[in-house]
Amino acid sequence: MHPTFKSGDMLAYTPVLLSELMKGDVIVFMSPQESIQVIHRVAAVEQGNIRTRGDNNSRADPYVLTQADIRGKIVSGTRGKQQLRVYHGTRGRMQAVYHGKTKSLQRGLIIFVKPLYSFLSEHRIISRWTSGRLRVRVAAYERPAGREEYATICGRTVAHRPAGSDEWKIYPPYRMVIDCGALPASEAE
């Protein structure tokens, strides 16, 4: 049910009859496939059976629930000291649609941005401009396998050279702004 609920959230539920449930309600149930408790939103109510779907899932769950599977309806939740709103019915369905559209938009942006990112990284367009302007700090740690190094900019780890390796592994999105030549060479060189 991420992003509606996250790991560590405390949720409260009350027992509920299947006949009281409607599309958009958030329920807790025992998965017929795995014997674990699952929290998902009701996607359909059909002839005494329930179909569910998580807010972060693109498809409904492959199983149909009966009254015996359902533990209850989520009524409240807390994340740390913050009270969470739990939307049911039409508002719950709208929330699920919102999360689905947001996820689709993110996937669409990735399809557009990834080629641009690859082009900028490969041709070092931005790294040529930032070369010498960014202060890269390197921290080295002696490990049993050898010396391991981490490069940071403004406290963020941007690259890593594993023990025994001569090559830096620059993390995305820093490949656009850092040139490997700006990072220190290994001691063997």
SULNORMO-V552786 format. One record per residue. N is the residue number from 1. RES is the residue in one small letter. SS is DSSP state (helix for helix, strand for strand, loop for the rest). OMEGA is omega in whole degrees, -180 to 180 (* if undefined). D_LAST is the distance of its C-alpha to the last C-alpha in Angstrom with 1 decimal. Layout:
n->N res->RES ss->SS omega->OMEGA d_last->D_LAST
n->N res->RES ss->SS omega->OMEGA d_last->D_LAST
This chain:
n->1 res->m ss->loop omega->175 d_last->50.9
n->2 res->h ss->loop omega->12 d_last->47.8
n->3 res->p ss->loop omega->179 d_last->47.8
n->4 res->t ss->loop omega->176 d_last->51.5
n->5 res->f ss->loop omega->180 d_last->50.7
n->6 res->k ss->loop omega->177 d_last->47.4
n->7 res->s ss->loop omega->-179 d_last->46.4
n->8 res->g ss->loop omega->176 d_last->48.0
n->9 res->d ss->loop omega->176 d_last->50.9
n->10 res->m ss->strand omega->-177 d_last->54.3
n->11 res->l ss->strand omega->177 d_last->56.9
n->12 res->a ss->strand omega->179 d_last->60.6
n->13 res->y ss->strand omega->176 d_last->62.9
n->14 res->t ss->strand omega->177 d_last->66.6
n->15 res->p ss->loop omega->-177 d_last->68.3
n->16 res->v ss->loop omega->174 d_last->69.5
n->17 res->l ss->loop omega->180 d_last->71.7
n->18 res->l ss->helix omega->-179 d_last->70.4
n->19 res->s ss->helix omega->180 d_last->73.4
n->20 res->e ss->helix omega->-177 d_last->72.2
n->21 res->l ss->loop omega->175 d_last->68.8
n->22 res->m ss->loop omega->-180 d_last->68.1
n->23 res->k ss->loop omega->180 d_last->65.2
n->24 res->g ss->loop omega->178 d_last->62.5
n->25 res->d ss->loop omega->177 d_last->63.1
n->26 res->v ss->strand omega->-177 d_last->60.2
n->27 res->i ss->strand omega->172 d_last->61.0
n->28 res->v ss->strand omega->-177 d_last->59.6
n->29 res->f ss->strand omega->174 d_last->60.3
n->30 res->m ss->strand omega->180 d_last->59.5
n->31 res->s ss->loop omega->178 d_last->57.5
n->32 res->p ss->loop omega->-177 d_last->59.7
n->33 res->q ss->loop omega->-170 d_last->56.6
n->34 res->e ss->loop omega->-178 d_last->54.5
n->35 res->s ss->loop omega->174 d_last->56.9
n->36 res->i ss->loop omega->177 d_last->54.8
n->37 res->q ss->strand omega->-179 d_last->56.0
n->38 res->v ss->strand omega->175 d_last->54.9
n->39 res->i ss->strand omega->179 d_last->55.6
n->40 res->h ss->strand omega->180 d_last->56.2
n->41 res->r ss->strand omega->178 d_last->58.5
n->42 res->v ss->strand omega->-180 d_last->61.7
n->43 res->a ss->strand omega->-179 d_last->61.3
n->44 res->a ss->strand omega->174 d_last->64.8
n->45 res->v ss->strand omega->-175 d_last->68.0
n->46 res->e ss->strand omega->172 d_last->69.9
n->47 res->q ss->loop omega->178 d_last->73.1
n->48 res->g ss->loop omega->177 d_last->72.3
n->49 res->n ss->strand omega->-178 d_last->68.6
n->50 res->i ss->strand omega->170 d_last->65.5
n->51 res->r ss->strand omega->-177 d_last->62.3
n->52 res->t ss->strand omega->177 d_last->59.3
n->53 res->r ss->strand omega->174 d_last->55.9
n->54 res->g ss->loop omega->-179 d_last->53.1
n->55 res->d ss->loop omega->-178 d_last->52.4
n->56 res->n ss->loop omega->-179 d_last->48.9
n->57 res->n ss->loop omega->-180 d_last->50.0
n->58 res->s ss->loop omega->-179 d_last->51.0
n->59 res->r ss->loop omega->176 d_last->53.7
n->60 res->a ss->loop omega->177 d_last->56.4
n->61 res->d ss->loop omega->-175 d_last->56.0
n->62 res->p ss->loop omega->-177 d_last->57.1
n->63 res->y ss->loop omega->177 d_last->59.9
n->64 res->v ss->loop omega->-178 d_last->63.2
n->65 res->l ss->strand omega->173 d_last->64.2
n->66 res->t ss->loop omega->-179 d_last->67.6
n->67 res->q ss->loop omega->-178 d_last->69.2
n->68 res->a ss->loop omega->-179 d_last->68.1
n->69 res->d ss->loop omega->-170 d_last->64.4
n->70 res->i ss->strand omega->178 d_last->64.6
n->71 res->r ss->strand omega->-179 d_last->64.1
n->72 res->g ss->strand omega->-179 d_last->64.7
n->73 res->k ss->strand omega->179 d_last->64.0
n->74 res->i ss->strand omega->-178 d_last->61.3
n->75 res->v ss->strand omega->179 d_last->63.2
n->76 res->s ss->strand omega->179 d_last->60.7
n->77 res->g ss->strand omega->176 d_last->57.1
n->78 res->t ss->strand omega->174 d_last->55.0
n->79 res->r ss->strand omega->-173 d_last->51.3
n->80 res->g ss->loop omega->177 d_last->50.7
n->81 res->k ss->loop omega->-176 d_last->53.6
n->82 res->q ss->strand omega->176 d_last->54.0
n->83 res->q ss->strand omega->-180 d_last->56.9
n->84 res->l ss->strand omega->173 d_last->56.1
n->85 res->r ss->loop omega->177 d_last->58.5
n->86 res->v ss->loop omega->-178 d_last->59.4
n->87 res->y ss->loop omega->179 d_last->61.1
n->88 res->h ss->loop omega->175 d_last->63.5
n->89 res->g ss->helix omega->-176 d_last->65.6
n->90 res->t ss->helix omega->179 d_last->65.2
n->91 res->r ss->helix omega->177 d_last->62.8
n->92 res->g ss->helix omega->178 d_last->60.7
n->93 res->r ss->helix omega->179 d_last->60.6
n->94 res->m ss->helix omega->178 d_last->59.7
n->95 res->q ss->helix omega->179 d_last->56.8
n->96 res->a ss->helix omega->178 d_last->55.6
n->97 res->v ss->helix omega->179 d_last->55.9
n->98 res->y ss->helix omega->-180 d_last->54.0
n->99 res->h ss->helix omega->178 d_last->51.0
n->100 res->g ss->helix omega->180 d_last->51.2
n->101 res->k ss->helix omega->178 d_last->51.2
n->102 res->t ss->helix omega->179 d_last->48.3
n->103 res->k ss->helix omega->178 d_last->46.2
n->104 res->s ss->helix omega->178 d_last->47.2
n->105 res->l ss->helix omega->178 d_last->46.3
n->106 res->q ss->helix omega->178 d_last->42.8
n->107 res->r ss->helix omega->179 d_last->42.3
n->108 res->g ss->helix omega->179 d_last->43.6
n->109 res->l ss->helix omega->180 d_last->41.2
n->110 res->i ss->helix omega->179 d_last->38.3
n->111 res->i ss->helix omega->180 d_last->39.4
n->112 res->f ss->helix omega->-172 d_last->39.5
n->113 res->v ss->helix omega->-175 d_last->36.5
n->114 res->k ss->helix omega->177 d_last->33.9
n->115 res->p ss->helix omega->178 d_last->33.9
n->116 res->l ss->helix omega->178 d_last->33.7
n->117 res->y ss->helix omega->180 d_last->30.8
n->118 res->s ss->helix omega->180 d_last->29.0
n->119 res->f ss->helix omega->-179 d_last->29.8
n->120 res->l ss->helix omega->180 d_last->28.6
n->121 res->s ss->helix omega->-177 d_last->25.3
n->122 res->e ss->helix omega->-177 d_last->24.6
n->123 res->h ss->loop omega->177 d_last->25.6
n->124 res->r ss->loop omega->-178 d_last->23.9
n->125 res->i ss->helix omega->-179 d_last->27.2
n->126 res->i ss->helix omega->-178 d_last->27.2
n->127 res->s ss->helix omega->176 d_last->23.5
n->128 res->r ss->helix omega->-179 d_last->23.9
n->129 res->w ss->helix omega->-177 d_last->26.7
n->130 res->t ss->helix omega->-179 d_last->25.2
n->131 res->s ss->loop omega->-180 d_last->21.9
n->132 res->g ss->loop omega->180 d_last->22.0
n->133 res->r ss->loop omega->-179 d_last->25.2
n->134 res->l ss->loop omega->179 d_last->23.9
n->135 res->r ss->loop omega->-179 d_last->22.6
n->136 res->v ss->loop omega->176 d_last->19.8
n->137 res->r ss->strand omega->-179 d_last->19.5
n->138 res->v ss->strand omega->175 d_last->16.9
n->139 res->a ss->strand omega->-179 d_last->18.3
n->140 res->a ss->strand omega->179 d_last->16.4
n->141 res->y ss->strand omega->177 d_last->18.4
n->142 res->e ss->strand omega->179 d_last->18.0
n->143 res->r ss->strand omega->177 d_last->19.6
n->144 res->p ss->loop omega->-180 d_last->20.7
n->145 res->a ss->loop omega->-179 d_last->18.3
n->146 res->g ss->strand omega->-177 d_last->15.3
n->147 res->r ss->strand omega->180 d_last->14.0
n->148 res->e ss->strand omega->-176 d_last->15.5
n->149 res->e ss->strand omega->177 d_last->15.1
n->150 res->y ss->strand omega->177 d_last->17.9
n->151 res->a ss->strand omega->180 d_last->18.1
n->152 res->t ss->strand omega->172 d_last->21.7
n->153 res->i ss->strand omega->-179 d_last->23.9
n->154 res->c ss->loop omega->176 d_last->27.3
n->155 res->g ss->loop omega->179 d_last->27.1
n->156 res->r ss->strand omega->177 d_last->26.4
n->157 res->t ss->strand omega->-176 d_last->23.5
n->158 res->v ss->strand omega->-179 d_last->22.1
n->159 res->a ss->strand omega->-177 d_last->18.9
n->160 res->h ss->strand omega->173 d_last->17.4
n->161 res->r ss->strand omega->-178 d_last->14.3
n->162 res->p ss->loop omega->178 d_last->15.7
n->163 res->a ss->loop omega->178 d_last->14.7
n->164 res->g ss->loop omega->-179 d_last->12.7
n->165 res->s ss->loop omega->176 d_last->11.7
n->166 res->d ss->loop omega->-175 d_last->8.7
n->167 res->e ss->loop omega->174 d_last->11.6
n->168 res->w ss->loop omega->173 d_last->13.8
n->169 res->k ss->strand omega->-178 d_last->17.5
n->170 res->i ss->strand omega->-177 d_last->19.5
n->171 res->y ss->loop omega->172 d_last->23.1
n->172 res->p ss->loop omega->4 d_last->26.0
n->173 res->p ss->loop omega->-174 d_last->27.4
n->174 res->y ss->helix omega->177 d_last->24.4
n->175 res->r ss->helix omega->180 d_last->22.8
n->176 res->m ss->helix omega->-172 d_last->25.3
n->177 res->v ss->loop omega->-177 d_last->24.2
n->178 res->i ss->loop omega->175 d_last->20.5
n->179 res->d ss->loop omega->179 d_last->18.0
n->180 res->c ss->helix omega->180 d_last->14.6
n->181 res->g ss->helix omega->179 d_last->13.2
n->182 res->a ss->helix omega->-180 d_last->14.9
n->183 res->l ss->loop omega->-177 d_last->13.0
n->184 res->p ss->loop omega->178 d_last->10.1
n->185 res->a ss->loop omega->179 d_last->6.5
n->186 res->s ss->loop omega->-177 d_last->5.7
n->187 res->e ss->loop omega->-178 d_last->5.5
n->188 res->a ss->loop omega->-176 d_last->3.8
n->189 res->e ss->loop omega->* d_last->0.0
